[in-house]
Amino acid sequence: MLDKLAQIETRYEELTNELSSPELLSNPSAYGKAAKQHRSLGEIVEKYRSYKSLTEQLAGARDLAANSDDQDMRELAQIEIASLQAQLEQTESDLKFLLIPQDPNDEKNVILEIRAGTGGDEASLFAADILRMYARYAERQRWKMEILDASESGIGGIKEAVALIEGDKVYSKLKHESGVHRVQRVPQTEASGRIHTSAITVAVLPEAEEVDVKIDPKDLRIDTFCSSGPGGQSVNTTYSAVRITHLPTNVVVSMQDEKSQIKNREKAMRVLRARLQEIEEQKQHEAIAGERRSMVGSGDRSEKIRTYNFKENRVSDHRIGLTIHQLDQVMDGSLDAIIEALTTHYQAEKLKDDSLAPVPA
């Protein structure tokens, strides 16, 4: 591990010098790529330098404990040794986590898709609650969340919704949210007070850039139609809504959120790229895709990754055995405890593979 860290530090120093070179400054694309790599290596290098400093301090304390003629100094050195050893062990553990191969999508924005599953009207109401939960979490993270499309139910719920979330490392925090979310509560529509169980599905897709997914215009069928629902005078009068069909895959994306056909088309293309990127990744990584499909499932109550029990004010993530009795705070967007626990769990799973990231060229 230390050899790899030394190589990373050397590469970091090379990048530091390159970022001030006139050649790189004159090439915005290459500069952006180098700056991003420099930032990604910076945290590792800072931790590695701390590790080296602690190692030197520990060697000095051990030397003092072994060779000092002063009894008090030897005792102080022993105390210092214990403290430095604990810090060194923690720093080494941190470095192992930092060297885990990074998901190339971690820095990306996400397309969030929420759909009501089993449970009828109650499922659509819960889908609206979960959409609101992620909106509040996005606010706490200072991300920008925009609803791209939503199909509302007649009682204030949503049948399905598609949102774009933009910000710093959005996918890295939300990628484990994909799956079936189950709710246990007394529905608003239930007069007898019986607890019902319903379910929704959540899918988190990394947003694909144009450079990630090449789409041939000849492969697209673009239809325009009048938008429906609330929206003022433009509803049912102008052909602002857009439906894009990708003919090779038969993927269909509809968008009518904006009054402008051009804006609806831009939004639809962003969602289409994300879905086509997912299809491509499924082809390349069938094992991963199979895990995701089983995780999202059909929306059946038995295929749950998480349960929200309102009567007990409890939320449980079944993948890691985590239970939190603060459901009211979770529904208000306080997701840090759950997301951090999931991240730690999956990082530990990767550590078991004992595979470290290669040094970037």
N, C-alpha and C positions, 0 to 999 in steps of 0.2 A: 504493500500500500504506500509506503513512504517513497519508493521510487516513482510511482505514479503521481504522487503529490508534488514531488520535485519537478517532474516534467510539466505539470499544470502551472506551477509557479513560473517556470521559464517561459511558457507560452503566454502567460498573462503579462509578463514584463515585455515580451516582444510586441504584443498588441498595444501596450501602453505607448511604446515608441512609434508604432505604425499609425496610431490615431492622430498624431501631430504631423505626419508627413504630408507635403503638398499633393503628392500623387493620390493619396487616399481622400484627402479633403476635396479634391476636384471630381471625385466619383461618388455621388450621394448614395447610390445603391450599395457599393462595396463598403462605404463608410458605415452605413446603417448596419450591415451584416457584422462588421468587425466590432462596432460598438456594442451590439447585442451580445456577442460572444464574450467581450471584455466584461460586461456586467455579470454574465452567468458564471464566469470563472472567479469574479471578485470575492464572492462570499466564501468560496472554497479556500482561496489564497489567504484571506484574512484569518480564517480558522486555522489553517496550516501554520501560519506564522505565529499564532498564539500557542499552538502545540509545540513548536520549536522553542519558543521563549520559556514555556513551562518546563520543558525537558532540561534546558540549561539551568533554570533556577533550582530544579530538583537535584541535579548533579551537584550544584554548589552547596545546597543544604545538607546533602549526604556527606560531602567532603568535610563540612564544618562539624557535623555530628561525630564523625569518625576521628578527626584530628585535632579538634580544639582542646586546649588545656583547661578551659573554663567550663566548670560543670553547668552553670546557668546557661551558657551559650549552647552547650550540647543539648540541654533540655528544650530550649527554644527552637533549636534546629529540628528536633524530633517532632515538635508540634507543627513546624513549617512543612516538614516532609509529609505528614498525614494530610494536611490541607492541599498541598500541591499534587499529591497522588490522586486525590479525589477529583480535582480540577482536570488533571491530565486524562483520567479515565472518561470523564464526561466529554471532554474535547475530542478524544478519539472516537467515542460513540457518535458525536455530531458529524465528524468527518466521514464516517462510514455511511451515514444517511445521505450526506451531500454527494457522495460518490455513486449513489444508486443511479443507474441510467435514467435520464429524464424522459418523460413522455413528450414527444415533439409537439403535441397539441396543447401542452400546459399553458402556454402564453396566449392562447387564442380566445377570442370572444366565443359565445355559444348561442346556438339556436335551441330554445327551450320549448318543448312540445308537451302539453298536458291534455289528457283525454279522459273523459268519464268512462268508467268500466261498469261492473255489475252494481246494481243498487238503484237504478232509475233516477228519479229527481234528486234523491239524497246524494248520489254519486256526482251529479252535476253541481250541486251546491258545495260539496267538498272540493271539487276541482277548482271552483272559484276561490275557496279559502286557501288552497295550496298555492294558486297563482299569486294571491295577495301576500302569502308568506314569503315567497321568493322575491316579490317586489320590495317588501320591507327589508329583507336581507341585503338586497342589492343597494338599497339606500344606506344601510349601515356600512357597507363596503365602499361606498361612494362610487358605485358603478352606475351606468346609465342603462335603464331597462325600457324597451319600447315594445308595445303589443303590435305585432305585425298582422295578426288575423285572429278573430275569435268568433265562435258560433255559440250564441247564448241560448239558454233554455228559457221557458216562459216564466219561471219563478225566481229569476235572479241568479241562476247558476250558469255554468258554461259546459257545453258538450265537448268542445275542444278549443284550445288556444295555442297560438304560436307567438313566441316573444324572442326578441334579440336582446342579449345582455352584453354590454361592452364595458371593458375596464381592464384592470391589472390582474393577470393570471386568473381569469374567470373560470376557464375550463379546469384548471388544477384544483379548484375548490368545489366545483359542482359536478365533476365527472362521476362521482359515486352516488349521485342522486337518482340515476336511471333505475327504474323498476316499478313494481306495484306498491302503492301506498294504500293501506287499509285504514278505515275509520270505524270506530265503534262509539255511537252516540245516539241520543234520542233525536230523530229528525224533526224539523219544524213542522212537517206534514203529519206527524204521528200524534194522535189525540190521546191514546191510551198510555203514553209514557214508556213504551217498550223501546229497548235499545236495539238499533239496527246495525248491521255490518255492511259496509259498501266499500268499493275500491275504485281507484283511478290509476292510470299509468303516467309515468313521467319519463321523458326521453331527453337527454342532454347531448347535443351534437356540436362538435367544434366547428366554428364557422370556417368555411373553405374560401380562400382567396382565389381570384381569377387565375393566378399562377399555379394554384394547386389543382384546379379542375379546368380542363379545356373543354368547352362546349361548342360544337359545330352548329352555327345558326341553322343549317339545313336539317338538323335533328330536332328542331323545335317547331311545335304548332302553337301559335299564340292566338287565343280567342279573346275578344272583348265583349263585355255585356254591361247592362245597367246594374249598378250596385243596389243592394236591398238593405232594409233596416234604417235606423236613425242616421241623419246626415244632412238634413235640410233640403234645399231646392234641387240639389244635384241628384238626389236619389231617384232612380227610375226615370231619369230624363237624359242623362249623359252616359256614354259608354266608357266609364272610367275604370270599371272593374276588369281585372285581367286574369285569364287562366292560361298557364303555360304547361304544355305536355311535352315531356322528353320522350320522343318516339322509340328510341332503342330500348329504354328501360320501362316505358309506360308510367313514369313518375309524373304525377300531376300536382301542380301548386296553383292555388287560387288566392288572389289578393284584392281586397276592395276597401281597405282601411282609409286610403287617401282619396281626395276628390280628383287628383291628377292621375291620368292613365300612366304617364311616364314614371311617377313615383311608385305607383303600384307595381309596375313592371320591374323597377329596380329592386324593390323588396322581394318580389317573387323570385327573382334570379338569385338573391342571396340565400333564400331558403332552398332553392333547387340545387345550388352548388353544394350546400351542406349535406343534403340527402344523397347526392351522387357521390360525394366524397365518402360517405358512410358505406355506400354500396361497394365502392372500390376497395375500401379497407376490409370489408367482409370477404371479398375475393382473396385478398392477400393474407388475411389472418382468420381463417375459418374457425379456429378454436376460440379466439377472442370474440368473434361475432356470435358463435353459438352460445357463449356465456351471456352475452348481452341480450340476445333474444330470449333466453330462458329467464333472465332477470326482469325484463320488461313484460314478457308474457302476453296474455290476452286480456288482462284486466280482471281475471277471476280472483276471488277473495283468497283462495288457497295459495296463490303465487306471490305472496307478500314479501317485501324486504323490510317494511316498517309498519308499525301499527300506532295509531293515534287514538287513545282511549280518553274521551272527554270526561266521563263520569269520575274517573280516578286521576284526572289531570296528569296522565302518563303517556309518554312516547317511548316506544321500544324499537331499536334497530336489531333485527333478528340475525343479521350477518355476523355481528360482533358481540351479541349478547348485552348490548348497552340499553339501560333503562333510565330515563330522566323523569322525575315527577315535577316538571315545570312546563307542561304542555301549553299553558296560556302564553308563556314567554316565547316558546318555540314558534307558535302560530303568529306571533308578532315579529318574527324574523330573527329571533335569537338562536341561530343555528351553529354558532361557533363550536360549542362543546361536541355536537354530533359530527360535524365535518372534520374537526381536528382528530377525533377518535378514529374515524374512518381512515383518514390520511395516515395516521400513525400505524394502524393495523396493516394497511396494504404496503406501507414502506417496510414494515417488519417482515412481511411475507416475501418481499423482494430480496431482503437481506439474507434470507434463508438460502436463496439461490447462490449467494456468494459471488454475484456477478457485478463487477465494477465498470463504470462508464469508461470508454476509451478517451484518451486525451484528444481534444479537438485539434484538427490540423490548422 
